[in-house]
Amino acid sequence: MREPSDNDARLVDRMRRGDERAWAEFLDRYERLIFAVPRRMGLDREESADVFQDVAIAFLRGLPRLRDVRTIPRWLSQTAFRIARDRRVRQRREMHPEDDAFWEVVPDPSPEVAEILDAFRARAAVHAALAQLSERCRRMLTLLFLTDPAPSYAEIARRLAQPVGSIGPTRRRCLARALEALAESGIKTAVDPTFPSKVRRKRIASRRSR
C-alpha cells in the first residue's frame, strides 16, 4: 500500500516547483486535520478558519527548509494548537486582564494533538484501502459509511444497478477486502461481519432522533 508520506513527497516536490494545483491539493488533504485542532479547543468556525490560514502561511514559508515529509501531519497539528492557544490566551486576557492564573492552566497539547493525529492517519489509511478496491466496492462502502444521510438498501441498489438482495453479500465481500487492505497497512481492526448493519442502525437511529 502506498504510504501517505509518498503522496506528500510528490506534492512537496510539485509545490517547490511552483505548482499551484499541488498547493490546493495539499490544503484539501490537510484541511480537516488543521481545522479539527481549533474546533476541539472551542474556537468557532470563523476563528478556526483564521487558524487554518495562519498555519497554511507558516507552512508555505517553511517549505524550503522541509527535510522529512513524514513530519508534516504532526507539524501542522502542533502549529495549529499553538496558534489556537495563543488566540485563546489573547481573548482571555482581553476579557480578564487581571487573571494571571490563566497562564498556569494552558492545556498541554500532547494528548489532544495525538488523538487528532491518530484519527487523521486512520482516515488516510481507510481512503488508501478503498483506492485498492474495485469501483463497485468503493461505491458500495462509500454509500454505506461515508454518505450522510445513509441511503436505504433500495437506494444503494438503484445507484449501483443491482438487486436489493445482493447488497448484503456484496457488502460483506467488499468489507472483507477493505479489512485485508487495512491490515496490510498496519491498521488493526476489530470488525465483525455485522459491522455495517450495526453502523447503519446507529446512524439511522441518530438521524430519526433529531
C-alpha positions as a printed NumPy array, in Angstrom:
array([[  0.   ,   0.   ,   0.   ],
       [  1.24 ,   3.448,  -0.858],
       [  2.106,   5.42 ,   2.267],
       [  0.577,   8.912,   2.818],
       [  4.125,  10.288,   3.007],
       [  4.707,   9.122,  -0.587],
       [  1.865,  11.355,  -1.719],
       [  3.203,  14.21 ,   0.412],
       [  6.658,  13.862,  -1.131],
       [  5.231,  14.292,  -4.605],
       [  3.086,  17.231,  -3.537],
       [  6.03 ,  18.944,  -1.839],
       [  8.181,  18.488,  -4.929],
       [  5.462,  19.991,  -7.124],
       [  4.889,  22.883,  -4.69 ],
       [  8.582,  23.694,  -4.671],
       [  8.388,  23.923,  -8.453],
       [  5.574,  26.442,  -8.173],
       [  2.658,  24.142,  -8.997],
       [ -0.395,  25.982,  -7.629],
       [ -2.63 ,  22.957,  -8.139],
       [ -0.342,  20.937,  -5.862],
       [ -0.745,  23.579,  -3.16 ],
       [ -4.538,  23.361,  -3.497],
       [ -4.369,  19.554,  -3.254],
       [ -2.166,  19.799,  -0.18 ],
       [ -4.569,  22.162,   1.58 ],
       [ -7.512,  19.964,   0.671],
       [ -5.687,  16.928,   2.057],
       [ -4.888,  18.535,   5.413],
       [ -7.813,  20.914,   5.852],
       [ -9.739,  18.59 ,   8.154],
       [ -6.694,  17.843,  10.305],
       [ -5.874,  21.523,  10.816],
       [ -9.476,  22.586,  11.434],
       [-10.004,  19.802,  13.979],
       [ -7.498,  21.303,  16.414],
       [ -9.018,  24.768,  16.998],
       [-12.552,  23.347,  16.85 ],
       [-11.716,  20.857,  19.611],
       [-10.294,  23.746,  21.618],
       [-13.592,  25.62 ,  21.473],
       [-12.942,  28.14 ,  18.705],
       [-15.819,  28.887,  16.348],
       [-15.724,  28.322,  12.584],
       [-14.548,  31.836,  11.761],
       [-11.753,  31.695,  14.316],
       [-10.777,  28.208,  13.163],
       [-10.625,  29.479,   9.576],
       [ -8.193,  32.167,  10.745],
       [ -6.065,  29.499,  12.427],
       [ -6.127,  27.426,   9.233],
       [ -4.928,  30.413,   7.21 ],
       [ -2.122,  31.177,   9.673],
       [ -0.964,  27.539,   9.663],
       [ -1.01 ,  27.42 ,   5.859],
       [  1.056,  30.598,   5.61 ],
       [  3.549,  29.319,   8.19 ],
       [  3.94 ,  26.03 ,   6.32 ],
       [  4.413,  27.759,   2.987],
       [  7.125,  29.984,   4.445],
       [  8.917,  26.987,   5.936],
       [  8.541,  24.778,   2.863],
       [ 12.092,  25.43 ,   1.55 ],
       [ 13.5  ,  24.13 ,   4.86 ],
       [ 11.369,  20.974,   4.993],
       [ 13.546,  17.837,   5.084],
       [ 11.291,  14.973,   6.145],
       [  7.747,  14.876,   4.758],
       [  6.767,  12.321,   7.41 ],
       [  6.778,  15.146,   9.973],
       [  4.131,  17.165,   8.114],
       [  0.967,  15.938,   9.926],
       [  2.453,  16.419,  13.397],
       [  3.94 ,  19.812,  12.49 ],
       [  0.604,  21.032,  11.135],
       [ -1.387,  19.857,  14.142],
       [  1.084,  21.199,  16.702],
       [  1.33 ,  24.534,  14.906],
       [ -2.464,  24.737,  14.783],
       [ -2.549,  24.056,  18.516],
       [ -0.033,  26.794,  19.304],
       [ -1.81 ,  29.363,  17.149],
       [ -5.22 ,  28.438,  18.557],
       [ -3.865,  28.501,  22.111],
       [ -2.344,  31.949,  21.593],
       [ -5.675,  33.172,  20.254],
       [ -7.468,  31.841,  23.321],
       [ -4.901,  33.436,  25.615],
       [ -5.346,  36.825,  23.93 ],
       [ -9.106,  36.526,  24.195],
       [ -8.913,  35.612,  27.87 ],
       [ -6.526,  38.456,  28.655],
       [ -8.808,  40.927,  26.895],
       [-11.794,  39.686,  28.897],
       [ -9.976,  39.17 ,  32.209],
       [ -6.713,  41.159,  32.153],
       [ -6.218,  40.631,  35.898],
       [ -6.457,  36.812,  35.735],
       [ -2.775,  35.879,  35.753],
       [ -3.652,  32.367,  36.922],
       [ -4.916,  31.577,  33.424],
       [ -1.327,  31.213,  32.258],
       [ -0.898,  28.316,  34.67 ],
       [ -3.733,  26.25 ,  33.171],
       [ -2.986,  26.493,  29.445],
       [ -3.54 ,  22.892,  28.27 ],
       [ -0.781,  20.518,  27.274],
       [ -1.048,  19.908,  23.521],
       [  0.273,  16.342,  23.552],
       [ -2.875,  14.279,  24.307],
       [ -5.168,  16.378,  22.115],
       [ -2.804,  16.518,  19.157],
       [ -2.002,  12.803,  19.405],
       [ -5.687,  11.886,  19.33 ],
       [ -6.366,  14.08 ,  16.298],
       [ -3.3  ,  12.715,  14.508],
       [ -4.389,   9.124,  15.135],
       [ -7.807,   9.878,  13.671],
       [ -6.23 ,  11.535,  10.635],
       [ -3.888,   8.615,   9.988],
       [ -6.694,   6.075,  10.358],
       [ -8.864,   8.051,   7.936],
       [ -5.98 ,   8.278,   5.451],
       [ -5.491,   4.51 ,   5.707],
       [ -9.191,   3.905,   5.066],
       [ -9.128,   6.04 ,   1.923],
       [ -5.959,   4.273,   0.758],
       [ -7.642,   0.914,   1.336],
       [-10.717,   1.984,  -0.618],
       [ -8.488,   3.054,  -3.506],
       [ -7.321,  -0.555,  -3.877],
       [-10.831,  -1.942,  -4.287],
       [-12.926,  -2.301,  -7.394],
       [-15.11 ,   0.625,  -8.384],
       [-18.222,  -1.25 ,  -7.277],
       [-16.77 ,  -1.948,  -3.828],
       [-15.579,   1.642,  -3.437],
       [-19.029,   2.946,  -4.275],
       [-20.691,   0.378,  -2.021],
       [-18.596,   1.172,   1.065],
       [-18.742,   4.905,   0.423],
       [-22.529,   4.764,   0.357],
       [-22.606,   2.607,   3.487],
       [-20.176,   4.561,   5.662],
       [-19.278,   7.926,   4.16 ],
       [-22.627,   9.22 ,   2.94 ],
       [-24.828,  11.321,   5.209],
       [-27.681,  10.686,   5.469],
       [-27.114,   6.979,   4.897],
       [-29.172,   5.803,   1.888],
       [-31.503,   2.828,   2.167],
       [-30.561,  -0.507,   0.652],
       [-33.141,   0.16 ,  -2.047],
       [-31.413,   3.429,  -2.899],
       [-27.985,   1.764,  -2.886],
       [-29.289,  -0.95 ,  -5.193],
       [-30.657,   1.697,  -7.544],
       [-27.402,   3.644,  -7.631],
       [-25.308,   0.521,  -8.185],
       [-27.82 ,  -1.011, -10.606],
       [-28.003,  -4.339,  -8.785],
       [-30.739,  -6.3  ,  -6.963],
       [-31.56 ,  -5.302,  -3.4  ],
       [-30.981,  -8.887,  -2.259],
       [-27.38 ,  -8.759,  -3.427],
       [-26.449,  -5.753,  -1.265],
       [-25.753,  -7.801,   1.887],
       [-23.452, -10.413,   0.278],
       [-21.666,  -7.75 ,  -1.773],
       [-21.223,  -5.634,   1.336],
       [-19.585,  -8.498,   3.215],
       [-17.19 ,  -9.306,   0.368],
       [-16.205,  -5.658,  -0.105],
       [-15.729,  -5.131,   3.631],
       [-13.518,  -8.22 ,   3.867],
       [-11.31 ,  -6.909,   1.042],
       [-11.115,  -3.48 ,   2.668],
       [-10.106,  -5.011,   6.008],
       [ -7.374,  -7.019,   4.293],
       [ -6.017,  -3.808,   2.764],
       [ -6.146,  -2.077,   6.152],
       [ -4.318,  -4.988,   7.772],
       [ -1.562,  -4.688,   5.175],
       [ -1.163,  -1.04 ,   6.149],
       [ -0.725,  -1.958,   9.819],
       [ -4.114,  -0.639,  10.931],
       [ -5.61 ,  -3.063,  13.425],
       [ -9.365,  -3.582,  13.313],
       [-11.9  ,  -5.491,  15.359],
       [-14.746,  -5.629,  12.888],
       [-17.262,  -8.466,  12.867],
       [-19.396,  -9.47 ,   9.858],
       [-22.402,  -7.492,  11.145],
       [-20.383,  -4.278,  11.484],
       [-22.003,  -2.443,   8.538],
       [-25.505,  -3.235,   9.775],
       [-24.687,  -2.005,  13.275],
       [-23.22 ,   1.232,  11.935],
       [-26.213,   1.836,   9.693],
       [-28.677,   1.178,  12.524],
       [-26.895,   3.661,  14.791],
       [-26.72 ,   6.328,  12.088],
       [-30.368,   5.906,  11.111],
       [-31.496,   5.932,  14.762],
       [-29.441,   9.081,  15.406],
       [-30.965,  10.796,  12.39 ],
       [-34.528,   9.889,  13.463],
       [-33.946,  11.257,  16.967],
       [-33.045,  14.73 ,  15.688]])
